Amino acid sequence: MFKKIGFRLIFAVAFTSLVIIGVFAFFNVQTQSNNLTAEVERHANQLSETVVSSTRVDMMLNQRDRIQQIISSIGAQPHIRDVRILNKIGEIIYSSDQNSINQMVDKNAESCYACHAEDKPLEQISITERTRIFKLNPDSARIIGIITPIYNETSCWTAECHAHPSDQKVLGVLDISISLAEVDKEILRSKIEIVIFAFAAVVIVGLIIGLFVKKWVSNPVNDLLSATQQISAGNLNYAIKEIGSDEIGKLASSFNNMTKKLAEARLQLFQSDKMASLGRLAAGVAHEINNPLTGVLTYSSFLLKRTKDNPEFQEDLKVIVRETIRSREIVKSLLDFARQSVPKKNPADLNDVIDKAITVVENQLSIKKIKVEKKFEAEIPKITIDSNQMEQVFINLFVNAADAMEKTGGIITVATHLISLAPFGTTQIKKAACRKRHNLIDNEFKIDGLPAIKVKVVSDSNEGIIHIDPVYGKHYNNYDVGFKINKNAKFVCPECSVSLVQEDKVCPKCGSPVLVFDLGPEGIYEVCSSENSDWEKWDYIESAGVQEYVEIKVSDTGCGISNEDLHKIFDPFFSTKGQKGNGLGLAVIWGIVDNHNGTITVDSEIGKGTTF
């Protein structure tokens, strides 16, 4: 349970609340206890002053019985433990407990040292120093005692009794003891209430925080966790539902975009691998079948000429000749598919290439009542392409469009546009080397279907390989090495262990070391070594600025392609034409466009047409 982030947050908040409320409760109880004790102390002091004032006249007249009666009456009140008057030598002369009268008190035992610290009584002493709190035994209630000095006033030493000399400052003290049992009960009750309040507050705060954490943190994190498990299981079509516009919501959106790009990259990678494998298969099959087909076609054509007088043989031989010719066309398509070699590129006018392709299929389109509308952008410069291969691309697209409109006729629209794309996020790094010229491109590990740049990292006693995104600006780097990379880690070439860190330069964003790669004629590529930074620099590409590309759209008004077939149309041998097609045309197109570092996509709607 403690491994869950939601529980940790709730625990942290509850623990913090408990500490804060506990400290508050402690000081609150202490303050309340001190206030109650101070109130009792003030009450006791007022009572002492009242007793002294009440007995003053009787003392002047030396009416001992009246004085004792007053003290006994006051001592009989609830919570008052004892009231007594002591003379200057510590003898009890009046007391609410008459058994203690004429007894001597221990000056050290009953806080008399406050007044007799230097073996002589002080003339003035504060109320705090005159107060003492004690227990008769460990299990009894606390008792507060306060002593009030009785000073020798003029009226005292001039009175008729004339019992004290004029130079005596203190005649004695009044000592009152009050039980704090009720105060202690009140303090205990306050402590219990504070503890109950603290417990309830912590529970309530924990529940409220738990609800918010569950809604804002736990549930979104669990959705992300489930999504990562789905993706790791291979389900790249899984998408996280919208979970807000906060940081976690933005993370979910980024995750959905990432999985979408992963699915596209996997499709492209799968298509490329499939093209390569089937290309090798097609070359072998075409080579083995072509020679026997030539023999069959030659002999069947020879027999067809020799049997002019036999109509029955003529019909059978015509079928053989026709089907052999069709088989030869299939073999030719296989050879075209297999011969997707490196294109021989030269500068060419793309509009002229498209015009030549239209000329080749013009009669075929006219017979099917199909018109071609050209929307060429006149300012398109010459581009470096293999004109023959690109002409083959457009011929195949026109033929497919004609087949889609064979029954109804229609319009094929060809449009060319000059578009601009920034290099950041679109340019691939295809070559990267260390200072000793060792190749750092890892064909075994790919990011978005492209070979990544490999770097060996050494941190403490751990070693691992990190991979840098080969597309400039995407920064989908992979730092999954199974250990924490500290700030003193070394980044080296996996082959020769030479450092890949650029000396005397740090990341301008985070101050981490900068990795540098030699890209040959395309200069050097710099990237921050920190997993959390997105800084990178490629002067060669940046100096070129925004790059221009040509976009070609070939649209028809035919029957369209169903959504179920749309993602399979570039697969070899998949055809929507039934027996009329061999399923290799679009596969050939895919290979040619890919070899020209281009991309091809398709949009289609049943009954309205298709656009490549």
MOFEN-V765592 format. One record per residue. N is the residue number from 1. OMEGA is omega in radians with two decimals (* if undefined). BURIAL is # if it has 16 or more other ideal C-beta (glycine too) atoms within 10 Angstrom, else .. Layout:
n=N omega=OMEGA burial=BURIAL
n=N omega=OMEGA burial=BURIAL
This chain:
n=1 omega=-3.08 burial=.
n=2 omega=3.12 burial=.
n=3 omega=-3.12 burial=.
n=4 omega=-3.07 burial=.
n=5 omega=3.12 burial=.
n=6 omega=3.13 burial=#
n=7 omega=3.14 burial=.
n=8 omega=3.11 burial=.
n=9 omega=3.13 burial=#
n=10 omega=3.14 burial=#
n=11 omega=-3.12 burial=.
n=12 omega=-3.14 burial=.
n=13 omega=-3.14 burial=#
n=14 omega=3.14 burial=#
n=15 omega=3.10 burial=.
n=16 omega=3.10 burial=.
n=17 omega=-3.14 burial=#
n=18 omega=3.13 burial=#
n=19 omega=-3.11 burial=.
n=20 omega=-3.14 burial=.
n=21 omega=3.12 burial=#
n=22 omega=3.11 burial=.
n=23 omega=3.11 burial=.
n=24 omega=-3.13 burial=.
n=25 omega=-3.13 burial=#
n=26 omega=-3.12 burial=.
n=27 omega=3.11 burial=.
n=28 omega=3.11 burial=.
n=29 omega=3.13 burial=#
n=30 omega=3.14 burial=.
n=31 omega=3.14 burial=.
n=32 omega=3.12 burial=.
n=33 omega=3.13 burial=#
n=34 omega=3.13 burial=.
n=35 omega=3.12 burial=.
n=36 omega=3.14 burial=#
n=37 omega=3.12 burial=#
n=38 omega=3.12 burial=.
n=39 omega=3.09 burial=.
n=40 omega=3.13 burial=#
n=41 omega=3.11 burial=#
n=42 omega=3.11 burial=.
n=43 omega=3.13 burial=.
n=44 omega=3.13 burial=#
n=45 omega=3.09 burial=#
n=46 omega=3.13 burial=.
n=47 omega=3.13 burial=#
n=48 omega=3.12 burial=#
n=49 omega=3.12 burial=.
n=50 omega=-3.14 burial=.
n=51 omega=-3.14 burial=#
n=52 omega=3.13 burial=#
n=53 omega=-3.09 burial=.
n=54 omega=-3.06 burial=.
n=55 omega=-3.05 burial=#
n=56 omega=-3.10 burial=.
n=57 omega=-3.12 burial=.
n=58 omega=3.09 burial=#
n=59 omega=3.12 burial=#
n=60 omega=-3.14 burial=.
n=61 omega=3.12 burial=.
n=62 omega=3.11 burial=.
n=63 omega=-3.02 burial=.
n=64 omega=-3.11 burial=.
n=65 omega=3.14 burial=.
n=66 omega=3.12 burial=.
n=67 omega=-3.14 burial=#
n=68 omega=3.14 burial=#
n=69 omega=3.13 burial=.
n=70 omega=-3.12 burial=#
n=71 omega=3.13 burial=#
n=72 omega=3.14 burial=.
n=73 omega=3.14 burial=.
n=74 omega=-3.13 burial=#
n=75 omega=-3.14 burial=#
n=76 omega=-3.14 burial=.
n=77 omega=-3.14 burial=.
n=78 omega=3.06 burial=.
n=79 omega=3.07 burial=.
n=80 omega=-3.07 burial=#
n=81 omega=-3.03 burial=#
n=82 omega=2.99 burial=#
n=83 omega=-3.10 burial=#
n=84 omega=3.08 burial=#
n=85 omega=-3.13 burial=#
n=86 omega=3.08 burial=#
n=87 omega=-3.00 burial=.
n=88 omega=-3.12 burial=.
n=89 omega=3.08 burial=.
n=90 omega=3.13 burial=#
n=91 omega=3.12 burial=.
n=92 omega=-3.10 burial=#
n=93 omega=3.03 burial=.
n=94 omega=3.13 burial=#
n=95 omega=3.05 burial=#
n=96 omega=3.00 burial=#
n=97 omega=-3.00 burial=.
n=98 omega=3.12 burial=.
n=99 omega=-3.11 burial=.
n=100 omega=3.14 burial=.
n=101 omega=-3.12 burial=.
n=102 omega=3.06 burial=.
n=103 omega=3.12 burial=.
n=104 omega=3.09 burial=.
n=105 omega=3.07 burial=#
n=106 omega=-3.08 burial=.
n=107 omega=3.14 burial=#
n=108 omega=-3.05 burial=.
n=109 omega=-3.00 burial=.
n=110 omega=3.03 burial=#
n=111 omega=3.07 burial=#
n=112 omega=3.13 burial=#
n=113 omega=3.10 burial=.
n=114 omega=3.13 burial=#
n=115 omega=-3.05 burial=#
n=116 omega=-3.09 burial=.
n=117 omega=-3.13 burial=.
n=118 omega=3.12 burial=.
n=119 omega=3.03 burial=.
n=120 omega=-3.08 burial=.
n=121 omega=3.08 burial=#
n=122 omega=-3.12 burial=.
n=123 omega=3.14 burial=.
n=124 omega=3.12 burial=.
n=125 omega=-3.07 burial=#
n=126 omega=-3.13 burial=.
n=127 omega=3.12 burial=.
n=128 omega=-3.13 burial=.
n=129 omega=3.13 burial=.
n=130 omega=-3.06 burial=#
n=131 omega=3.07 burial=#
n=132 omega=3.08 burial=#
n=133 omega=-3.05 burial=.
n=134 omega=3.06 burial=.
n=135 omega=3.08 burial=.
n=136 omega=3.04 burial=.
n=137 omega=-3.04 burial=.
n=138 omega=-3.07 burial=.
n=139 omega=-3.07 burial=.
n=140 omega=3.11 burial=.
n=141 omega=3.12 burial=.
n=142 omega=3.13 burial=#
n=143 omega=3.06 burial=#
n=144 omega=3.12 burial=#
n=145 omega=3.14 burial=#
n=146 omega=3.13 burial=#
n=147 omega=3.14 burial=#
n=148 omega=3.14 burial=#
n=149 omega=3.05 burial=#
n=150 omega=-3.02 burial=#
n=151 omega=3.13 burial=.
n=152 omega=3.13 burial=#
n=153 omega=-3.11 burial=.
n=154 omega=-3.13 burial=.
n=155 omega=-3.14 burial=.
n=156 omega=-3.07 burial=#
n=157 omega=3.01 burial=#
n=158 omega=-3.12 burial=.
n=159 omega=-3.09 burial=.
n=160 omega=-3.12 burial=.
n=161 omega=3.02 burial=.
n=162 omega=-3.02 burial=.
n=163 omega=-3.04 burial=.
n=164 omega=3.11 burial=#
n=165 omega=-3.06 burial=.
n=166 omega=-3.11 burial=.
n=167 omega=3.10 burial=.
n=168 omega=-3.07 burial=.
n=169 omega=-3.08 burial=.
n=170 omega=-3.12 burial=#
n=171 omega=-3.11 burial=#
n=172 omega=3.13 burial=#
n=173 omega=3.01 burial=#
n=174 omega=-3.11 burial=#
n=175 omega=3.12 burial=#
n=176 omega=3.10 burial=#
n=177 omega=-3.11 burial=#
n=178 omega=3.11 burial=#
n=179 omega=3.10 burial=#
n=180 omega=-3.10 burial=#
n=181 omega=-3.14 burial=.
n=182 omega=3.11 burial=.
n=183 omega=3.13 burial=#
n=184 omega=3.09 burial=.
n=185 omega=3.14 burial=.
n=186 omega=3.12 burial=.
n=187 omega=3.11 burial=#
n=188 omega=3.10 burial=.
n=189 omega=3.12 burial=.
n=190 omega=3.11 burial=#
n=191 omega=-3.14 burial=#
n=192 omega=3.14 burial=.
n=193 omega=3.14 burial=.
n=194 omega=3.14 burial=#
n=195 omega=3.12 burial=.
n=196 omega=3.12 burial=.
n=197 omega=-3.13 burial=.
n=198 omega=3.14 burial=#
n=199 omega=-3.14 burial=.
n=200 omega=-3.13 burial=.
n=201 omega=3.14 burial=#
n=202 omega=-3.14 burial=#
n=203 omega=-3.12 burial=.
n=204 omega=3.11 burial=.
n=205 omega=3.12 burial=#
n=206 omega=3.14 burial=#
n=207 omega=-3.14 burial=.
n=208 omega=3.12 burial=.
n=209 omega=3.12 burial=#
n=210 omega=3.13 burial=#
n=211 omega=3.14 burial=.
n=212 omega=3.13 burial=.
n=213 omega=3.13 burial=#
n=214 omega=-3.09 burial=.
n=215 omega=-2.98 burial=.
n=216 omega=-3.06 burial=#
n=217 omega=-2.99 burial=#
n=218 omega=-3.10 burial=#
n=219 omega=3.09 burial=.
n=220 omega=3.14 burial=#
n=221 omega=3.10 burial=#
n=222 omega=3.08 burial=.
n=223 omega=3.11 burial=#
n=224 omega=3.13 burial=#
n=225 omega=3.11 burial=.
n=226 omega=3.13 burial=.
n=227 omega=3.13 burial=#
n=228 omega=3.09 burial=.
n=229 omega=3.10 burial=.
n=230 omega=-3.12 burial=#
n=231 omega=3.14 burial=#
n=232 omega=3.10 burial=.
n=233 omega=3.07 burial=.
n=234 omega=-3.12 burial=.
n=235 omega=-3.10 burial=.
n=236 omega=3.09 burial=#
n=237 omega=-3.12 burial=.
n=238 omega=3.13 burial=#
n=239 omega=3.11 burial=.
n=240 omega=3.09 burial=#
n=241 omega=-3.13 burial=.
n=242 omega=-3.09 burial=.
n=243 omega=3.05 burial=#
n=244 omega=-3.11 burial=.
n=245 omega=3.11 burial=.
n=246 omega=-3.09 burial=.
n=247 omega=-3.14 burial=.
n=248 omega=3.07 burial=#
n=249 omega=3.08 burial=.
n=250 omega=3.09 burial=.
n=251 omega=3.12 burial=.
n=252 omega=3.10 burial=#
n=253 omega=3.10 burial=.
n=254 omega=3.12 burial=.
n=255 omega=3.11 burial=#
n=256 omega=3.10 burial=#
n=257 omega=3.14 burial=.
n=258 omega=-3.13 burial=.
n=259 omega=3.10 burial=#
n=260 omega=3.12 burial=.
n=261 omega=3.08 burial=.
n=262 omega=3.13 burial=#
n=263 omega=3.12 burial=.
n=264 omega=-3.14 burial=.
n=265 omega=3.13 burial=#
n=266 omega=3.12 burial=.
n=267 omega=3.13 burial=.
n=268 omega=3.13 burial=#
n=269 omega=3.12 burial=.
n=270 omega=-3.14 burial=.
n=271 omega=-3.13 burial=#
n=272 omega=3.12 burial=.
n=273 omega=-3.13 burial=.
n=274 omega=3.11 burial=.
n=275 omega=-3.11 burial=#
n=276 omega=-3.11 burial=.
n=277 omega=-3.11 burial=.
n=278 omega=3.06 burial=#
n=279 omega=3.10 burial=#
n=280 omega=3.11 burial=.
n=281 omega=-3.10 burial=.
n=282 omega=3.13 burial=#
n=283 omega=3.14 burial=.
n=284 omega=-3.12 burial=.
n=285 omega=-3.12 burial=#
n=286 omega=3.14 burial=#
n=287 omega=-3.09 burial=.
n=288 omega=-3.05 burial=.
n=289 omega=-2.99 burial=.
n=290 omega=-3.12 burial=.
n=291 omega=3.08 burial=.
n=292 omega=3.14 burial=.
n=293 omega=3.11 burial=#
n=294 omega=3.11 burial=.
n=295 omega=3.14 burial=.
n=296 omega=-3.11 burial=#
n=297 omega=-3.13 burial=#
n=298 omega=-3.09 burial=.
n=299 omega=3.13 burial=.
n=300 omega=3.09 burial=#
n=301 omega=3.11 burial=.
n=302 omega=3.13 burial=.
n=303 omega=-3.14 burial=#
n=304 omega=3.12 burial=#
n=305 omega=-3.07 burial=.
n=306 omega=-3.08 burial=.
n=307 omega=3.14 burial=.
n=308 omega=-3.10 burial=.
n=309 omega=-3.11 burial=.
n=310 omega=-3.08 burial=.
n=311 omega=-3.10 burial=.
n=312 omega=3.09 burial=.
n=313 omega=-3.12 burial=.
n=314 omega=-3.13 burial=.
n=315 omega=-3.14 burial=.
n=316 omega=-3.12 burial=.
n=317 omega=3.08 burial=#
n=318 omega=3.08 burial=.
n=319 omega=3.14 burial=.
n=320 omega=-3.13 burial=#
n=321 omega=-3.10 burial=#
n=322 omega=-3.10 burial=.
n=323 omega=3.10 burial=.
n=324 omega=3.10 burial=#
n=325 omega=3.12 burial=.
n=326 omega=3.11 burial=.
n=327 omega=3.13 burial=#
n=328 omega=3.10 burial=#
n=329 omega=3.08 burial=.
n=330 omega=3.11 burial=#
n=331 omega=3.11 burial=#
n=332 omega=3.10 burial=.
n=333 omega=3.08 burial=#
n=334 omega=3.13 burial=#
n=335 omega=3.08 burial=#
n=336 omega=3.13 burial=#
n=337 omega=-3.08 burial=#
n=338 omega=-3.06 burial=#
n=339 omega=3.10 burial=.
n=340 omega=-3.13 burial=#
n=341 omega=3.11 burial=.
n=342 omega=-3.08 burial=.
n=343 omega=3.09 burial=#
n=344 omega=-2.96 burial=.
n=345 omega=3.05 burial=.
n=346 omega=3.10 burial=.
n=347 omega=-3.11 burial=.
n=348 omega=3.07 burial=#
n=349 omega=-3.06 burial=.
n=350 omega=3.11 burial=#
n=351 omega=3.09 burial=#
n=352 omega=3.12 burial=.
n=353 omega=3.13 burial=#
n=354 omega=3.11 burial=#
n=355 omega=3.12 burial=.
n=356 omega=3.13 burial=.
n=357 omega=3.12 burial=#
n=358 omega=3.13 burial=#
n=359 omega=-3.12 burial=.
n=360 omega=-3.03 burial=.
n=361 omega=-3.04 burial=#
n=362 omega=-3.13 burial=.
n=363 omega=-3.13 burial=.
n=364 omega=3.14 burial=.
n=365 omega=-3.12 burial=#
n=366 omega=3.13 burial=.
n=367 omega=-3.10 burial=.
n=368 omega=3.11 burial=.
n=369 omega=3.14 burial=.
n=370 omega=3.11 burial=#
n=371 omega=3.10 burial=.
n=372 omega=3.07 burial=#
n=373 omega=-3.12 burial=.
n=374 omega=3.07 burial=.
n=375 omega=-3.07 burial=.
n=376 omega=3.02 burial=#
n=377 omega=-2.98 burial=.
n=378 omega=-3.02 burial=.
n=379 omega=-3.13 burial=.
n=380 omega=3.14 burial=#
n=381 omega=3.06 burial=.
n=382 omega=3.13 burial=.
n=383 omega=-3.07 burial=#
n=384 omega=-3.10 burial=.
n=385 omega=2.93 burial=#
n=386 omega=-3.02 burial=#
n=387 omega=-3.12 burial=#
n=388 omega=-3.13 burial=.
n=389 omega=-3.14 burial=#
n=390 omega=3.06 burial=#
n=391 omega=3.09 burial=#
n=392 omega=3.11 burial=#
n=393 omega=-3.07 burial=#
n=394 omega=3.08 burial=#
n=395 omega=3.14 burial=#
n=396 omega=3.14 burial=#
n=397 omega=3.12 burial=#
n=398 omega=3.13 burial=#
n=399 omega=3.12 burial=#
n=400 omega=3.12 burial=#
n=401 omega=3.12 burial=#
n=402 omega=3.12 burial=#
n=403 omega=-3.14 burial=#
n=404 omega=-3.12 burial=#
n=405 omega=-3.02 burial=#
n=406 omega=-3.03 burial=#
n=407 omega=-3.00 burial=.
n=408 omega=-3.01 burial=.
n=409 omega=3.13 burial=.
n=410 omega=-3.06 burial=#
n=411 omega=2.98 burial=.
n=412 omega=3.14 burial=#
n=413 omega=3.10 burial=#
n=414 omega=-3.11 burial=#
n=415 omega=3.07 burial=.
n=416 omega=-3.12 burial=#
n=417 omega=3.01 burial=.
n=418 omega=-3.10 burial=.
n=419 omega=-3.12 burial=.
n=420 omega=3.11 burial=.
n=421 omega=3.08 burial=.
n=422 omega=3.14 burial=.
n=423 omega=-3.08 burial=#
n=424 omega=3.14 burial=.
n=425 omega=-3.11 burial=.
n=426 omega=-3.03 burial=.
n=427 omega=-3.12 burial=#
n=428 omega=3.02 burial=.
n=429 omega=-3.07 burial=#
n=430 omega=3.13 burial=.
n=431 omega=3.10 burial=#
n=432 omega=-3.09 burial=#
n=433 omega=3.05 burial=#
n=434 omega=-3.10 burial=#
n=435 omega=3.12 burial=.
n=436 omega=3.03 burial=.
n=437 omega=3.05 burial=.
n=438 omega=-3.11 burial=.
n=439 omega=-3.12 burial=.
n=440 omega=3.09 burial=#
n=441 omega=-3.12 burial=#
n=442 omega=-3.13 burial=#
n=443 omega=3.14 burial=.
n=444 omega=-3.12 burial=.
n=445 omega=-3.06 burial=.
n=446 omega=3.06 burial=.
n=447 omega=-3.04 burial=#
n=448 omega=3.08 burial=#
n=449 omega=-3.10 burial=#
n=450 omega=3.14 burial=#
n=451 omega=-3.06 burial=#
n=452 omega=3.06 burial=#
n=453 omega=-3.06 burial=#
n=454 omega=3.12 burial=#
n=455 omega=3.10 burial=#
n=456 omega=3.13 burial=#
n=457 omega=3.12 burial=#
n=458 omega=-3.12 burial=.
n=459 omega=-3.03 burial=#
n=460 omega=3.13 burial=.
n=461 omega=-3.09 burial=.
n=462 omega=3.08 burial=.
n=463 omega=3.11 burial=.
n=464 omega=-3.13 burial=#
n=465 omega=2.98 burial=.
n=466 omega=-3.09 burial=#
n=467 omega=3.14 burial=#
n=468 omega=3.14 burial=#
n=469 omega=-3.11 burial=#
n=470 omega=3.13 burial=#
n=471 omega=-3.08 burial=#
n=472 omega=3.09 burial=#
n=473 omega=-3.13 burial=.
n=474 omega=3.06 burial=#
n=475 omega=3.01 burial=.
n=476 omega=-3.08 burial=.
n=477 omega=-3.13 burial=#
n=478 omega=-3.13 burial=.
n=479 omega=-3.09 burial=.
n=480 omega=-3.12 burial=.
n=481 omega=3.08 burial=#
n=482 omega=3.08 burial=.
n=483 omega=-3.11 burial=.
n=484 omega=3.12 burial=.
n=485 omega=-3.11 burial=#
n=486 omega=-3.04 burial=.
n=487 omega=-3.14 burial=.
n=488 omega=-3.10 burial=.
n=489 omega=3.11 burial=#
n=490 omega=3.13 burial=.
n=491 omega=-2.99 burial=#
n=492 omega=3.07 burial=#
n=493 omega=3.13 burial=#
n=494 omega=-3.08 burial=#
n=495 omega=-3.00 burial=.
n=496 omega=3.11 burial=.
n=497 omega=3.04 burial=.
n=498 omega=-3.06 burial=.
n=499 omega=3.08 burial=.
n=500 omega=-3.12 burial=#
n=501 omega=3.12 burial=#
n=502 omega=-3.08 burial=.
n=503 omega=3.06 burial=.
n=504 omega=3.09 burial=.
n=505 omega=3.10 burial=.
n=506 omega=-3.14 burial=.
n=507 omega=3.13 burial=#
n=508 omega=-3.13 burial=.
n=509 omega=-3.02 burial=.
n=510 omega=3.11 burial=.
n=511 omega=3.12 burial=.
n=512 omega=3.09 burial=#
n=513 omega=-3.13 burial=#
n=514 omega=3.08 burial=#
n=515 omega=-3.12 burial=#
n=516 omega=-3.12 burial=#
n=517 omega=3.12 burial=#
n=518 omega=-3.12 burial=#
n=519 omega=3.11 burial=#
n=520 omega=-3.11 burial=.
n=521 omega=-3.10 burial=.
n=522 omega=3.02 burial=#
n=523 omega=3.14 burial=.
n=524 omega=3.14 burial=.
n=525 omega=-3.13 burial=#
n=526 omega=3.13 burial=#
n=527 omega=3.13 burial=#
n=528 omega=-3.12 burial=#
n=529 omega=-3.11 burial=#
n=530 omega=3.11 burial=#
n=531 omega=-3.01 burial=.
n=532 omega=-3.13 burial=.
n=533 omega=3.13 burial=#
n=534 omega=-3.12 burial=.
n=535 omega=3.04 burial=.
n=536 omega=-3.05 burial=#
n=537 omega=3.09 burial=.
n=538 omega=-3.02 burial=#
n=539 omega=-3.10 burial=.
n=540 omega=-3.12 burial=.
n=541 omega=-3.11 burial=#
n=542 omega=-3.13 burial=.
n=543 omega=3.12 burial=.
n=544 omega=3.12 burial=.
n=545 omega=3.14 burial=.
n=546 omega=-3.11 burial=.
n=547 omega=3.13 burial=.
n=548 omega=3.11 burial=.
n=549 omega=3.10 burial=.
n=550 omega=3.08 burial=#
n=551 omega=3.13 burial=.
n=552 omega=3.09 burial=#
n=553 omega=3.08 burial=.
n=554 omega=-3.06 burial=#
n=555 omega=3.05 burial=#
n=556 omega=3.11 burial=#
n=557 omega=-3.05 burial=#
n=558 omega=-3.01 burial=#
n=559 omega=-3.14 burial=#
n=560 omega=-3.12 burial=#
n=561 omega=-3.13 burial=#
n=562 omega=3.13 burial=.
n=563 omega=-3.14 burial=.
n=564 omega=-3.10 burial=.
n=565 omega=-2.97 burial=.
n=566 omega=-3.08 burial=.
n=567 omega=-3.11 burial=.
n=568 omega=-2.98 burial=.
n=569 omega=3.11 burial=#
n=570 omega=3.09 burial=#
n=571 omega=3.08 burial=#
n=572 omega=3.08 burial=#
n=573 omega=3.01 burial=.
n=574 omega=-3.10 burial=.
n=575 omega=3.05 burial=#
n=576 omega=-3.07 burial=#
n=577 omega=-3.11 burial=.
n=578 omega=-3.11 burial=.
n=579 omega=-3.10 burial=.
n=580 omega=-3.08 burial=.
n=581 omega=3.11 burial=#
n=582 omega=3.06 burial=#
n=583 omega=-3.12 burial=#
n=584 omega=-3.07 burial=#
n=585 omega=-3.12 burial=#
n=586 omega=3.07 burial=#
n=587 omega=3.08 burial=#
n=588 omega=3.13 burial=#
n=589 omega=3.14 burial=#
n=590 omega=-3.10 burial=#
n=591 omega=-3.13 burial=#
n=592 omega=-3.13 burial=#
n=593 omega=3.13 burial=#
n=594 omega=3.11 burial=#
n=595 omega=3.07 burial=.
n=596 omega=-3.13 burial=#
n=597 omega=3.11 burial=.
n=598 omega=3.08 burial=.
n=599 omega=3.08 burial=.
n=600 omega=3.12 burial=.
n=601 omega=-3.08 burial=.
n=602 omega=3.00 burial=.
n=603 omega=-3.10 burial=.
n=604 omega=3.08 burial=#
n=605 omega=-3.10 burial=.
n=606 omega=3.09 burial=.
n=607 omega=-3.10 burial=.
n=608 omega=3.08 burial=.
n=609 omega=-3.04 burial=#
n=610 omega=3.07 burial=#
n=611 omega=3.01 burial=#
n=612 omega=* burial=#
